[in-house]
């Protein structure tokens, strides 16, 4: 029997653009930790529903989620993507260009906290955020996202279940502790209206008041 996630994915036609991205990640020997297909479709929908014109992505990998969000942006939209590794940023840049979104994306390479500080110093603000990078810094990334958010901005955070480790009381490594703290912040911070989605590896969604 199919899982609910598998059933949902089977209903949709194959996405040749995203399949090429997935293949390019494999060809470069990278571990594919791209967002799940169903959540990729959700990102496109949310960006479009929010009327977002500016998106900040924390963690690019090969550009899978970047393409999903770019699909929801208007022609004059802007995607800023923070990526630690130059190799990943270059692959993502290539994939976004081949998908037809190269003109709207800017990559900032290096530790995301450094890039976030630069964006704050510039006075940048965004309509939509995706947090999908090193898990130990999720709480820090959330604080920055709130600082950089326009009123009503949406913040999504991927992998909040950590393949079940977040739920397991016997797992207490740094990433797990940080993710639990992040989820608690999403659920209790009075600056946010939020929910947690348990499908795939979990996704948090929050609106900044």
C-alpha positions as CSV (number, residue, x, y, z in Angstrom):
1,X,0.0,0.0,0.0
2,X,1.2,3.5,-0.8
3,X,2.0,6.0,1.9
4,X,-0.1,9.2,1.8
5,X,2.9,11.0,0.5
6,X,3.5,8.5,-2.3
7,X,-0.2,8.6,-3.3
8,X,-0.1,12.4,-3.5
9,X,3.1,12.4,-5.6
10,X,1.7,9.7,-8.0
11,X,-1.3,11.9,-8.9
12,X,1.0,14.5,-10.5
13,X,2.7,14.3,-13.9
14,X,6.5,14.0,-13.8
15,X,8.2,17.4,-13.6
16,X,10.9,17.1,-16.2
17,X,12.6,20.3,-15.0
18,X,12.9,19.2,-11.4
19,X,13.9,15.7,-12.5
20,X,16.8,17.2,-14.3
21,X,17.7,19.1,-11.2
22,X,17.6,15.9,-9.1
23,X,19.8,14.2,-11.7
24,X,22.3,17.0,-11.8
25,X,22.7,16.8,-8.0
26,X,23.4,13.1,-8.3
27,X,25.8,13.7,-11.2
28,X,27.8,16.1,-9.0
29,X,28.0,13.5,-6.2
30,X,26.0,15.6,-3.8
31,X,23.7,14.1,-1.2
32,X,20.2,15.0,-2.3
33,X,18.4,16.6,0.6
34,X,16.1,18.7,-1.6
35,X,12.7,19.5,-0.3
36,X,10.1,16.8,-0.9
37,X,8.1,17.1,-4.2
38,X,4.8,17.7,-2.4
39,X,6.3,20.5,-0.4
40,X,7.9,21.9,-3.5
41,X,4.5,22.3,-5.0
42,X,3.3,23.8,-1.8
43,X,6.1,26.4,-1.9
44,X,5.0,27.4,-5.4
45,X,1.4,27.8,-4.3
46,X,2.3,29.7,-1.1
47,X,4.5,32.2,-2.9
48,X,1.8,32.9,-5.4
49,X,-1.0,33.1,-2.9
50,X,1.1,35.4,-0.7
51,X,1.6,37.7,-3.7
52,X,5.3,37.6,-2.8
53,X,7.8,39.6,-4.9
54,X,10.9,38.9,-2.8
55,X,12.0,35.5,-1.5
56,X,14.9,34.7,0.8
57,X,16.1,31.1,0.7
58,X,18.5,29.8,3.3
59,X,20.2,26.7,1.8
60,X,20.2,26.3,-2.0
61,X,21.8,22.9,-2.7
62,X,21.1,22.3,-6.4
63,X,18.3,24.8,-6.9
64,X,15.2,22.5,-6.5
65,X,13.4,24.6,-4.0
66,X,14.6,27.7,-5.7
67,X,12.9,26.8,-8.9
68,X,9.7,25.9,-7.0
69,X,9.6,29.3,-5.3
70,X,10.6,31.2,-8.5
71,X,7.6,29.6,-10.2
72,X,5.3,31.4,-7.8
73,X,7.0,34.8,-8.3
74,X,5.9,37.5,-10.8
75,X,8.2,38.3,-13.7
76,X,9.8,41.1,-11.8
77,X,10.2,39.0,-8.6
78,X,13.5,38.5,-6.8
79,X,15.0,35.4,-5.2
80,X,18.0,35.8,-2.9
81,X,19.6,32.4,-2.0
82,X,22.2,31.8,0.7
83,X,24.5,28.9,0.2
84,X,27.6,27.8,2.1
85,X,29.4,26.0,-0.7
86,X,30.4,27.7,-4.0
87,X,30.0,24.3,-5.8
88,X,26.3,24.1,-4.7
89,X,25.6,27.7,-5.6
90,X,27.1,27.3,-9.1
91,X,25.0,24.2,-9.8
92,X,21.9,26.0,-8.4
93,X,22.7,29.0,-10.6
94,X,23.0,26.8,-13.7
95,X,19.7,25.0,-12.9
96,X,17.8,28.2,-12.3
97,X,19.1,29.7,-15.5
98,X,18.2,26.6,-17.5
99,X,14.7,26.7,-16.0
100,X,14.2,30.3,-17.1
101,X,14.7,32.0,-13.8
102,X,18.3,33.1,-13.9
103,X,17.4,36.8,-14.2
104,X,15.6,36.9,-10.8
105,X,18.1,35.0,-8.6
106,X,21.1,36.3,-6.6
107,X,23.4,33.9,-4.7
108,X,25.3,34.9,-1.6
109,X,28.0,32.3,-0.9
110,X,29.4,31.7,2.6
111,X,28.1,31.1,6.1
112,X,24.4,32.0,6.1
113,X,24.6,34.0,9.4
114,X,27.2,36.3,7.8
115,X,25.0,36.8,4.7
116,X,22.0,37.4,6.9
117,X,23.9,40.1,8.9
118,X,24.8,41.8,5.6
119,X,21.2,41.7,4.5
120,X,20.1,43.2,7.8
121,X,22.8,46.0,7.4
122,X,21.4,46.8,4.0
123,X,17.9,47.1,5.3
124,X,16.6,44.4,3.1
125,X,13.1,43.0,3.6
126,X,11.4,39.9,2.1
127,X,7.9,38.6,1.6
128,X,8.7,34.9,1.9
129,X,11.4,32.8,3.5
130,X,12.5,29.1,3.3
131,X,14.8,27.8,6.0
132,X,16.5,24.6,4.7
133,X,20.1,24.6,5.8
134,X,22.2,23.4,8.8
135,X,19.8,22.4,11.5
136,X,21.8,23.7,14.5
137,X,21.3,27.2,13.3
138,X,17.5,27.0,12.7
139,X,16.6,29.1,15.8
140,X,19.1,31.8,14.7
141,X,17.8,31.7,11.1
142,X,14.2,32.1,12.4
143,X,15.2,35.2,14.4
144,X,16.8,36.8,11.4
145,X,13.8,35.9,9.2
146,X,11.5,37.7,11.6
147,X,13.9,40.7,11.5
148,X,14.0,40.8,7.7
149,X,10.3,40.1,7.2
150,X,7.8,42.5,5.8
151,X,4.5,42.5,7.8
152,X,2.5,39.4,6.7
153,X,5.6,37.6,5.4
154,X,5.6,33.8,5.4
155,X,8.4,31.7,6.8
156,X,8.7,28.0,5.9
157,X,11.1,25.6,7.7
158,X,11.9,22.1,6.2
159,X,12.9,18.9,7.9
160,X,11.4,19.7,11.3
161,X,11.0,16.0,12.2
162,X,14.6,15.0,11.3
163,X,13.4,11.6,10.2
164,X,11.8,11.0,13.6
165,X,14.7,12.1,15.8
166,X,12.9,15.2,16.9
167,X,10.2,13.0,18.4
168,X,12.6,10.5,20.0
169,X,13.4,11.3,23.7
170,X,16.6,9.2,23.4
171,X,17.9,11.5,20.7
172,X,19.5,14.7,22.0
173,X,22.3,15.7,19.7
174,X,22.9,19.4,18.9
175,X,20.8,19.3,15.7
176,X,17.9,17.6,17.5
177,X,18.0,20.1,20.4
178,X,18.1,23.0,18.0
179,X,15.2,21.7,16.0
180,X,13.1,21.2,19.1
181,X,13.8,24.7,20.1
182,X,13.0,26.0,16.6
183,X,9.6,24.1,16.6
184,X,8.8,25.5,20.1
185,X,9.6,29.0,18.8
186,X,7.4,28.5,15.8
187,X,4.6,27.3,18.0
188,X,4.8,29.9,20.8
189,X,6.4,33.1,19.5
190,X,3.7,35.8,19.8
191,X,5.1,37.5,16.7
192,X,3.9,34.6,14.6
193,X,0.8,32.8,13.4
194,X,1.9,29.2,12.7
195,X,1.3,25.6,12.1
196,X,3.4,22.4,11.7
197,X,2.8,19.9,8.8
198,X,3.8,16.3,9.7
199,X,4.0,14.9,6.1
200,X,7.3,13.8,4.5
201,X,10.0,15.0,7.0
202,X,7.8,17.8,8.4
203,X,7.4,21.5,7.4
204,X,6.7,24.5,9.6
205,X,4.7,27.5,8.3
206,X,4.5,30.8,10.0
207,X,3.2,34.3,9.2
208,X,4.8,37.3,10.7
209,X,2.1,39.5,12.3
